């Protein structure tokens, strides 16, 4: 399950957003953020739920108890917390609440520093990783993340006639390597940590070539 989570959780925020912005401009990020708003809660919920049910085998736990444990795990995820907070602010703003300019100034300051700081942090964490673990599992994670995901997305985009902007955001999000959250997920449950860390490291390095290819293939 942890290795599967590595394959399905791409680094859509820390790498997908800055690369898309650099390639196509800030206006292209609308669809990236739309994907992220669904991507993180959905996949974290799926991964944690499957893991909790797997851990519950032989413990005589009820389905409701396992579901509550999975929900608690999802609600403690930083990305999910941030999305829920943003959703709450949007609702309050639409309801007529006027927040002071100082609040929005602070938000703009944090948002302008968030991506550079996140990329710096990601680089520092990757420096500590060492490629070790099951080579076949690591290679499988890299192939699925860098080739299969964007390939399927590109084909589905053509099939459903996505617009150019939608196609760019979807494929670039799918083409990202596994994110650091994949390793955090493995660490949370104490399984497949070496494979997860190595897959994040190797795929992030290889993505310099694969992302270049997908940028050239997109309109």
VEXDREN-2710 file (C-alpha; in Angstrom, 1 decimal):
% VEXDREN-2710
k/r/px/py/pz
1/UNK/0.0/0.0/0.0
2/UNK/2.8/2.4/0.9
3/UNK/4.6/1.7/-2.5
4/UNK/1.2/2.2/-4.3
5/UNK/0.9/5.5/-2.5
6/UNK/4.3/6.5/-3.9
7/UNK/3.1/5.8/-7.4
8/UNK/-0.2/7.7/-7.1
9/UNK/0.9/10.8/-5.2
10/UNK/2.8/13.2/-7.4
11/UNK/4.6/16.3/-6.4
12/UNK/1.9/18.5/-7.8
13/UNK/2.4/21.5/-5.5
14/UNK/6.1/21.9/-4.9
15/UNK/7.2/21.1/-8.4
16/UNK/4.1/21.1/-10.6
17/UNK/3.1/24.6/-9.8
18/UNK/6.5/26.4/-10.2
19/UNK/7.3/24.5/-13.4
20/UNK/3.9/25.2/-14.9
21/UNK/4.1/28.9/-13.9
22/UNK/7.6/29.1/-15.4
23/UNK/6.6/27.5/-18.6
24/UNK/3.2/29.0/-19.3
25/UNK/2.8/32.0/-16.9
26/UNK/0.8/32.6/-13.7
27/UNK/-2.5/32.5/-15.5
28/UNK/-2.0/28.8/-16.3
29/UNK/-2.1/27.9/-12.6
30/UNK/-5.9/28.0/-12.4
31/UNK/-6.3/24.4/-13.4
32/UNK/-3.3/23.3/-11.3
33/UNK/-4.9/24.6/-8.2
34/UNK/-8.2/23.1/-9.2
35/UNK/-6.5/19.7/-9.4
36/UNK/-4.6/20.1/-6.2
37/UNK/-7.8/21.0/-4.3
38/UNK/-9.2/17.6/-5.1
39/UNK/-5.9/15.6/-5.5
40/UNK/-4.6/15.8/-2.0
41/UNK/-7.8/15.1/0.0
42/UNK/-8.9/12.4/-2.3
43/UNK/-5.7/10.5/-2.5
44/UNK/-4.8/10.9/1.2
45/UNK/-8.3/9.7/2.1
46/UNK/-7.9/6.7/-0.2
47/UNK/-4.4/5.8/0.9
48/UNK/-5.0/6.2/4.6
49/UNK/-8.4/4.3/4.4
50/UNK/-6.8/1.3/2.6
51/UNK/-3.9/1.2/5.0
52/UNK/-6.1/1.4/8.1
53/UNK/-8.3/-1.4/6.8
54/UNK/-5.2/-3.5/6.1
55/UNK/-3.9/-2.8/9.6
56/UNK/-7.2/-3.7/11.2
57/UNK/-7.1/-7.3/9.9
58/UNK/-7.2/-9.7/12.8
59/UNK/-7.9/-6.9/15.4
60/UNK/-11.7/-7.4/15.5
61/UNK/-12.2/-3.7/14.9
62/UNK/-15.6/-2.6/13.5
63/UNK/-15.9/-0.9/10.1
64/UNK/-17.0/2.3/11.8
65/UNK/-14.0/2.4/14.1
66/UNK/-11.6/1.9/11.2
67/UNK/-13.4/4.6/9.2
68/UNK/-13.0/7.0/12.2
69/UNK/-9.3/6.3/12.4
70/UNK/-8.9/6.9/8.7
71/UNK/-10.9/10.2/8.9
72/UNK/-8.7/11.4/11.8
73/UNK/-5.6/10.6/9.8
74/UNK/-6.8/12.6/6.8
75/UNK/-7.8/15.6/8.9
76/UNK/-4.3/15.7/10.5
77/UNK/-2.7/16.0/7.1
78/UNK/-1.2/19.5/6.6
79/UNK/-2.2/19.8/2.9
80/UNK/-5.8/18.9/3.8
81/UNK/-5.8/21.4/6.7
82/UNK/-4.6/24.2/4.4
83/UNK/-7.3/23.4/1.8
84/UNK/-10.0/23.3/4.4
85/UNK/-8.9/26.6/5.8
86/UNK/-8.9/28.2/2.4
87/UNK/-12.3/26.8/1.7
88/UNK/-13.6/28.2/5.0
89/UNK/-12.2/31.7/4.2
90/UNK/-13.8/31.6/0.7
91/UNK/-17.2/30.8/2.2
92/UNK/-16.9/33.5/4.8
93/UNK/-15.8/36.1/2.2
94/UNK/-18.8/35.1/-0.1
95/UNK/-21.1/35.4/2.9
96/UNK/-20.1/39.1/3.3
97/UNK/-17.3/39.0/5.8
98/UNK/-14.7/41.7/5.0
99/UNK/-11.2/40.8/6.3
100/UNK/-8.8/43.6/7.0
101/UNK/-6.1/44.6/4.5
102/UNK/-3.4/43.6/6.9
103/UNK/-4.7/40.0/6.8
104/UNK/-4.5/39.8/3.0
105/UNK/-1.1/41.5/3.0
106/UNK/0.2/38.8/5.3
107/UNK/-1.3/36.1/3.1
108/UNK/0.4/37.6/0.0
109/UNK/3.8/37.7/1.8
110/UNK/3.5/34.1/2.9
111/UNK/2.3/33.0/-0.6
112/UNK/5.2/34.7/-2.3
113/UNK/7.7/33.0/0.0
114/UNK/6.0/29.6/0.1
115/UNK/7.2/28.0/-3.1
116/UNK/10.8/29.1/-2.9
117/UNK/11.0/27.9/0.7
118/UNK/9.3/24.7/-0.2
119/UNK/11.7/24.0/-3.0
120/UNK/14.7/24.7/-0.8
121/UNK/13.3/22.4/1.9
122/UNK/12.7/19.7/-0.7
123/UNK/16.3/19.9/-1.9
124/UNK/17.6/19.7/1.7
125/UNK/15.5/16.6/2.4
126/UNK/16.5/14.9/-0.8
127/UNK/20.1/15.5/0.1
128/UNK/19.7/13.3/3.1
129/UNK/18.2/10.4/1.1
130/UNK/20.4/7.6/-0.2
131/UNK/19.2/5.4/-3.0
132/UNK/18.7/2.0/-1.4
133/UNK/15.9/-0.6/-1.2
134/UNK/14.2/-2.9/-3.7
135/UNK/15.5/-1.8/-7.1
136/UNK/12.5/-3.2/-9.0
137/UNK/10.0/-1.5/-6.8
138/UNK/11.9/1.8/-7.2
139/UNK/12.1/1.5/-10.9
140/UNK/8.3/0.7/-11.1
141/UNK/7.5/3.8/-9.1
142/UNK/9.6/5.9/-11.4
143/UNK/8.1/4.5/-14.6
144/UNK/4.5/4.9/-13.4
145/UNK/5.0/8.4/-12.1
146/UNK/7.1/9.8/-15.0
147/UNK/5.8/7.9/-18.0
148/UNK/2.5/6.1/-17.4
149/UNK/0.6/8.9/-15.5
150/UNK/1.3/11.7/-18.0
151/UNK/0.9/9.3/-20.9
152/UNK/-2.6/8.2/-19.8
153/UNK/-3.5/11.9/-19.0
154/UNK/-2.4/13.0/-22.4
155/UNK/-4.4/10.3/-24.1
156/UNK/-7.5/11.1/-22.0
157/UNK/-7.1/14.8/-22.6
158/UNK/-7.2/14.2/-26.4
159/UNK/-10.1/11.8/-26.0
160/UNK/-12.2/14.4/-24.0
161/UNK/-11.0/17.3/-26.0
162/UNK/-9.5/19.3/-23.2
163/UNK/-8.6/22.9/-23.9
164/UNK/-4.9/23.8/-24.2
165/UNK/-4.8/25.3/-20.7
166/UNK/-6.5/22.3/-19.2
167/UNK/-4.3/19.9/-21.0
168/UNK/-1.1/21.6/-19.9
169/UNK/-2.1/21.7/-16.2
170/UNK/-3.3/18.1/-16.2
171/UNK/-0.3/16.6/-18.0
172/UNK/2.3/18.6/-16.1
173/UNK/0.6/17.6/-12.8
174/UNK/0.6/14.0/-13.8
175/UNK/4.3/14.2/-15.0
176/UNK/5.6/15.2/-11.6
177/UNK/7.7/12.7/-9.6
178/UNK/6.5/11.4/-6.2
179/UNK/6.4/14.1/-3.6
180/UNK/7.8/14.1/-0.1
181/UNK/4.4/13.3/1.3
182/UNK/4.8/9.8/-0.1
183/UNK/7.8/9.3/2.2
184/UNK/5.9/10.9/5.1
185/UNK/3.1/8.4/4.5
186/UNK/5.5/5.5/4.6
187/UNK/7.1/6.9/7.8
188/UNK/3.7/7.4/9.4
189/UNK/3.0/3.6/9.2
190/UNK/6.7/2.5/9.4
191/UNK/6.7/0.5/6.1
192/UNK/8.6/0.7/2.8
193/UNK/10.5/3.8/4.0
194/UNK/13.7/3.0/2.0
195/UNK/11.7/2.3/-1.2
196/UNK/9.7/5.5/-0.8
197/UNK/12.7/7.7/0.0
198/UNK/14.7/6.3/-2.9
199/UNK/11.8/6.6/-5.3
200/UNK/11.3/10.2/-4.4
201/UNK/15.0/10.9/-4.9
202/UNK/15.5/8.9/-8.2
203/UNK/12.3/10.1/-9.8
204/UNK/13.0/13.7/-8.9
205/UNK/16.3/13.5/-10.6
206/UNK/15.0/11.7/-13.7
207/UNK/12.1/14.2/-14.0
208/UNK/14.6/16.7/-15.3
209/UNK/14.5/14.7/-18.5
210/UNK/10.9/13.4/-18.6
211/UNK/9.4/16.9/-17.8
212/UNK/11.4/18.4/-20.6
213/UNK/10.0/15.7/-22.9
214/UNK/6.4/16.4/-21.9
215/UNK/6.9/20.2/-22.2
216/UNK/7.9/19.6/-25.7
217/UNK/5.0/17.3/-26.5
218/UNK/2.3/19.7/-25.2
219/UNK/0.8/22.3/-27.4
END
